[in-house]
Amino acid sequence: NEVNTMPGMTAHSQVPTMFAADGLPYPALLDLLVAEALGRDPAPDAVTYV
């Protein structure tokens, strides 16, 4: 299997299907991905420009 840098993210794509097989349903996967993305993005006022 090759690395897919742009995996499909519909409810029936390979990535959500693999997570569902492990017990994480699609809506929970999306919630997790959004929460992780928001947690890693610094607030605009926390950015320092040099």
Backbone as XML, in Angstrom:
<?xml version="1.0"?>
<chain id="A" units="angstrom">
  <residue number="1" name="ASN">
    <atom name="N" x="0.843" y="-1.170" z="0.000"/>
    <atom name="CA" x="0.000" y="0.000" z="0.000"/>
    <atom name="C" x="0.894" y="1.240" z="0.000"/>
  </residue>
  <residue number="2" name="GLU">
    <atom name="N" x="0.593" y="2.221" z="-0.834"/>
    <atom name="CA" x="1.396" y="3.434" z="-0.916"/>
    <atom name="C" x="0.820" y="4.525" z="-0.021"/>
  </residue>
  <residue number="3" name="VAL">
    <atom name="N" x="1.640" y="5.497" z="0.292"/>
    <atom name="CA" x="1.200" y="6.627" z="1.093"/>
    <atom name="C" x="0.312" y="7.509" z="0.225"/>
  </residue>
  <residue number="4" name="ASN">
    <atom name="N" x="-0.855" y="7.822" z="0.717"/>
    <atom name="CA" x="-1.787" y="8.677" z="0.002"/>
    <atom name="C" x="-1.847" y="10.006" z="0.740"/>
  </residue>
  <residue number="5" name="THR">
    <atom name="N" x="-1.271" y="11.055" z="0.150"/>
    <atom name="CA" x="-1.234" y="12.353" z="0.817"/>
    <atom name="C" x="-2.566" y="13.092" z="0.748"/>
  </residue>
  <residue number="6" name="MET">
    <atom name="N" x="-3.471" y="12.620" z="-0.088"/>
    <atom name="CA" x="-4.797" y="13.236" z="-0.217"/>
    <atom name="C" x="-5.875" y="12.151" z="-0.116"/>
  </residue>
  <residue number="7" name="PRO">
    <atom name="N" x="-6.005" y="11.521" z="1.054"/>
    <atom name="CA" x="-6.985" y="10.440" z="1.155"/>
    <atom name="C" x="-8.412" y="10.969" z="1.046"/>
  </residue>
  <residue number="8" name="GLY">
    <atom name="N" x="-9.276" y="10.147" z="0.493"/>
    <atom name="CA" x="-10.683" y="10.508" z="0.430"/>
    <atom name="C" x="-11.275" y="10.537" z="1.823"/>
  </residue>
  <residue number="9" name="MET">
    <atom name="N" x="-12.190" y="11.455" z="2.062"/>
    <atom name="CA" x="-12.777" y="11.555" z="3.392"/>
    <atom name="C" x="-14.296" y="11.516" z="3.357"/>
  </residue>
  <residue number="10" name="THR">
    <atom name="N" x="-14.863" y="10.838" z="2.360"/>
    <atom name="CA" x="-16.300" y="10.620" z="2.408"/>
    <atom name="C" x="-16.554" y="9.486" z="3.391"/>
  </residue>
  <residue number="11" name="ALA">
    <atom name="N" x="-17.778" y="9.275" z="3.755"/>
    <atom name="CA" x="-18.111" y="8.236" z="4.737"/>
    <atom name="C" x="-17.721" y="6.844" z="4.259"/>
  </residue>
  <residue number="12" name="HIS">
    <atom name="N" x="-17.555" y="6.667" z="2.950"/>
    <atom name="CA" x="-17.261" y="5.337" z="2.408"/>
    <atom name="C" x="-15.842" y="5.211" z="1.857"/>
  </residue>
  <residue number="13" name="SER">
    <atom name="N" x="-14.988" y="6.190" z="2.140"/>
    <atom name="CA" x="-13.598" y="6.143" z="1.681"/>
    <atom name="C" x="-12.781" y="5.194" z="2.550"/>
  </residue>
  <residue number="14" name="GLN">
    <atom name="N" x="-11.563" y="4.906" z="2.103"/>
    <atom name="CA" x="-10.723" y="3.921" z="2.782"/>
    <atom name="C" x="-10.360" y="4.331" z="4.212"/>
  </residue>
  <residue number="15" name="VAL">
    <atom name="N" x="-9.972" y="5.570" z="4.424"/>
    <atom name="CA" x="-9.539" y="5.996" z="5.759"/>
    <atom name="C" x="-10.675" y="5.897" z="6.779"/>
  </residue>
  <residue number="16" name="PRO">
    <atom name="N" x="-11.843" y="6.486" z="6.527"/>
    <atom name="CA" x="-12.928" y="6.337" z="7.496"/>
    <atom name="C" x="-13.359" y="4.878" z="7.685"/>
  </residue>
  <residue number="17" name="THR">
    <atom name="N" x="-13.288" y="4.090" z="6.624"/>
    <atom name="CA" x="-13.649" y="2.672" z="6.731"/>
    <atom name="C" x="-12.687" y="1.946" z="7.661"/>
  </residue>
  <residue number="18" name="MET">
    <atom name="N" x="-11.396" y="2.259" z="7.572"/>
    <atom name="CA" x="-10.410" y="1.619" z="8.456"/>
    <atom name="C" x="-10.642" y="2.017" z="9.910"/>
  </residue>
  <residue number="19" name="PHE">
    <atom name="N" x="-10.934" y="3.285" z="10.156"/>
    <atom name="CA" x="-11.200" y="3.719" z="11.528"/>
    <atom name="C" x="-12.497" y="3.104" z="12.052"/>
  </residue>
  <residue number="20" name="ALA">
    <atom name="N" x="-13.511" y="2.994" z="11.197"/>
    <atom name="CA" x="-14.775" y="2.378" z="11.611"/>
    <atom name="C" x="-14.567" y="0.921" z="11.996"/>
  </residue>
  <residue number="21" name="ALA">
    <atom name="N" x="-13.706" y="0.229" z="11.273"/>
    <atom name="CA" x="-13.417" y="-1.173" z="11.591"/>
    <atom name="C" x="-12.746" y="-1.297" z="12.954"/>
  </residue>
  <residue number="22" name="ASP">
    <atom name="N" x="-12.086" y="-0.233" z="13.386"/>
    <atom name="CA" x="-11.424" y="-0.234" z="14.690"/>
    <atom name="C" x="-12.328" y="0.333" z="15.783"/>
  </residue>
  <residue number="23" name="GLY">
    <atom name="N" x="-13.573" y="0.679" z="15.422"/>
    <atom name="CA" x="-14.540" y="1.129" z="16.419"/>
    <atom name="C" x="-14.760" y="2.625" z="16.494"/>
  </residue>
  <residue number="24" name="LEU">
    <atom name="N" x="-14.168" y="3.392" z="15.581"/>
    <atom name="CA" x="-14.363" y="4.842" z="15.584"/>
    <atom name="C" x="-15.248" y="5.219" z="14.401"/>
  </residue>
  <residue number="25" name="PRO">
    <atom name="N" x="-16.521" y="5.537" z="14.648"/>
    <atom name="CA" x="-17.427" y="5.878" z="13.541"/>
    <atom name="C" x="-17.042" y="7.202" z="12.876"/>
  </residue>
  <residue number="26" name="TYR">
    <atom name="N" x="-17.533" y="7.386" z="11.670"/>
    <atom name="CA" x="-17.183" y="8.550" z="10.848"/>
    <atom name="C" x="-17.407" y="9.886" z="11.560"/>
  </residue>
  <residue number="27" name="PRO">
    <atom name="N" x="-18.580" y="10.128" z="12.170"/>
    <atom name="CA" x="-18.760" y="11.422" z="12.850"/>
    <atom name="C" x="-17.734" y="11.651" z="13.967"/>
  </residue>
  <residue number="28" name="ALA">
    <atom name="N" x="-17.398" y="10.609" z="14.700"/>
    <atom name="CA" x="-16.406" y="10.744" z="15.771"/>
    <atom name="C" x="-15.015" y="10.998" z="15.193"/>
  </residue>
  <residue number="29" name="LEU">
    <atom name="N" x="-14.711" y="10.384" z="14.052"/>
    <atom name="CA" x="-13.430" y="10.620" z="13.382"/>
    <atom name="C" x="-13.319" y="12.084" z="12.969"/>
  </residue>
  <residue number="30" name="LEU">
    <atom name="N" x="-14.384" y="12.629" z="12.388"/>
    <atom name="CA" x="-14.363" y="14.037" z="11.985"/>
    <atom name="C" x="-14.199" y="14.946" z="13.196"/>
  </residue>
  <residue number="31" name="ASP">
    <atom name="N" x="-14.915" y="14.645" z="14.285"/>
    <atom name="CA" x="-14.773" y="15.438" z="15.509"/>
    <atom name="C" x="-13.333" y="15.413" z="16.010"/>
  </residue>
  <residue number="32" name="LEU">
    <atom name="N" x="-12.727" y="14.246" z="15.994"/>
    <atom name="CA" x="-11.347" y="14.094" z="16.448"/>
    <atom name="C" x="-10.384" y="14.887" z="15.567"/>
  </residue>
  <residue number="33" name="LEU">
    <atom name="N" x="-10.544" y="14.787" z="14.262"/>
    <atom name="CA" x="-9.658" y="15.502" z="13.341"/>
    <atom name="C" x="-9.775" y="17.016" z="13.502"/>
  </residue>
  <residue number="34" name="VAL">
    <atom name="N" x="-10.999" y="17.510" z="13.655"/>
    <atom name="CA" x="-11.198" y="18.953" z="13.830"/>
    <atom name="C" x="-10.612" y="19.409" z="15.162"/>
  </residue>
  <residue number="35" name="ALA">
    <atom name="N" x="-10.856" y="18.650" z="16.221"/>
    <atom name="CA" x="-10.321" y="19.015" z="17.539"/>
    <atom name="C" x="-8.795" y="19.040" z="17.521"/>
  </residue>
  <residue number="36" name="GLU">
    <atom name="N" x="-8.179" y="18.063" z="16.882"/>
    <atom name="CA" x="-6.718" y="18.033" z="16.780"/>
    <atom name="C" x="-6.196" y="19.220" z="15.980"/>
  </residue>
  <residue number="37" name="ALA">
    <atom name="N" x="-6.871" y="19.541" z="14.890"/>
    <atom name="CA" x="-6.435" y="20.668" z="14.059"/>
    <atom name="C" x="-6.548" y="21.982" z="14.826"/>
  </residue>
  <residue number="38" name="LEU">
    <atom name="N" x="-7.631" y="22.170" z="15.551"/>
    <atom name="CA" x="-7.808" y="23.402" z="16.312"/>
    <atom name="C" x="-6.808" y="23.500" z="17.456"/>
  </residue>
  <residue number="39" name="GLY">
    <atom name="N" x="-6.451" y="22.384" z="18.033"/>
    <atom name="CA" x="-5.503" y="22.384" z="19.133"/>
    <atom name="C" x="-4.083" y="22.684" z="18.708"/>
  </residue>
  <residue number="40" name="ARG">
    <atom name="N" x="-3.758" y="22.488" z="17.453"/>
    <atom name="CA" x="-2.392" y="22.698" z="16.975"/>
    <atom name="C" x="-2.197" y="24.051" z="16.309"/>
  </residue>
  <residue number="41" name="ASP">
    <atom name="N" x="-3.265" y="24.752" z="16.032"/>
    <atom name="CA" x="-3.176" y="26.025" z="15.332"/>
    <atom name="C" x="-3.117" y="27.146" z="16.365"/>
  </residue>
  <residue number="42" name="PRO">
    <atom name="N" x="-2.028" y="27.903" z="16.427"/>
    <atom name="CA" x="-1.961" y="28.973" z="17.424"/>
    <atom name="C" x="-2.998" y="30.053" z="17.130"/>
  </residue>
  <residue number="43" name="ALA">
    <atom name="N" x="-3.471" y="30.679" z="18.187"/>
    <atom name="CA" x="-4.414" y="31.786" z="18.030"/>
    <atom name="C" x="-3.713" y="32.909" z="17.272"/>
  </residue>
  <residue number="44" name="PRO">
    <atom name="N" x="-4.447" y="33.657" z="16.440"/>
    <atom name="CA" x="-3.809" y="34.719" z="15.642"/>
    <atom name="C" x="-2.999" y="35.710" z="16.480"/>
  </residue>
  <residue number="45" name="ASP">
    <atom name="N" x="-3.461" y="36.033" z="17.700"/>
    <atom name="CA" x="-2.732" y="36.996" z="18.522"/>
    <atom name="C" x="-1.491" y="36.383" z="19.176"/>
  </residue>
  <residue number="46" name="ALA">
    <atom name="N" x="-1.338" y="35.061" z="19.089"/>
    <atom name="CA" x="-0.175" y="34.391" z="19.664"/>
    <atom name="C" x="0.965" y="34.270" z="18.655"/>
  </residue>
  <residue number="47" name="VAL">
    <atom name="N" x="0.714" y="34.655" z="17.419"/>
    <atom name="CA" x="1.735" y="34.542" z="16.378"/>
    <atom name="C" x="2.672" y="35.743" z="16.459"/>
  </residue>
  <residue number="48" name="THR">
    <atom name="N" x="3.955" y="35.469" z="16.439"/>
    <atom name="CA" x="4.956" y="36.537" z="16.459"/>
    <atom name="C" x="5.612" y="36.616" z="15.090"/>
  </residue>
  <residue number="49" name="TYR">
    <atom name="N" x="5.580" y="37.783" z="14.501"/>
    <atom name="CA" x="6.205" y="37.995" z="13.201"/>
    <atom name="C" x="7.554" y="38.660" z="13.412"/>
  </residue>
  <residue number="50" name="VAL">
    <atom name="N" x="8.562" y="38.146" z="12.741"/>
    <atom name="CA" x="9.916" y="38.694" z="12.891"/>
    <atom name="C" x="10.341" y="39.344" z="11.599"/>
  </residue>
</chain>
